[in-house]
Amino acid sequence: DGSLLLDVSVFPGTVGAPVLNQVGEVVGMVTGQTGQALALRTLRMGKDNDAQVVQGMPQPVSGQAVALPASQLQKLASQMIQYQKVASPFMGVYPQNLDEDLKAYHKIEYGVLITDMADGGPAEIAGLKEGDVILYLDGQKMENENRFRQFLGEKKPGDIVKIEVLRNNRKRAFKLTLGDRSDFEPA
């Protein structure tokens, strides 16, 4: 999906910290932790009977930290400078990977199922429906949800996308103009 996975422990307060390579070049920015809850500890401050309990001191959590690559940071910074916001291309669909049962049912090996849609979003306007299986976007095979998100990440609001879907065991083609996520979802 374009993220860097780091095999390090991170403190919750380090989100936004730079990730450096061995020669000190910035290669990314820490954005969070994969699948880990915030670890908290209790501290006692003071001596025995006078001790005050302080809750919620952050602890490092083990696992994999997630970082945004520097190339994506440059793209986001450029958007912030030009538009005073980050433009996020939005198709208006909420996809899900196909499990083996759905692949067998539709007699396909790949695709992304549309499970929900934004009211009045680009996909609804173009004629897509919940239950459609997206097979191709601009001729690129959509093997899974990660590939779908990666494809959208390479686009910008206003781009026109050709879509091939499977609906009722028939392939159908659509075109839609991508919107900006901020126009459809609260920040």
Order of alpha helices (4+ residues) and beta strands (2+ residues): beta-beta-beta-beta-beta-beta-alpha-beta-beta-alpha-beta-alpha-beta-beta-alpha-beta-beta-beta
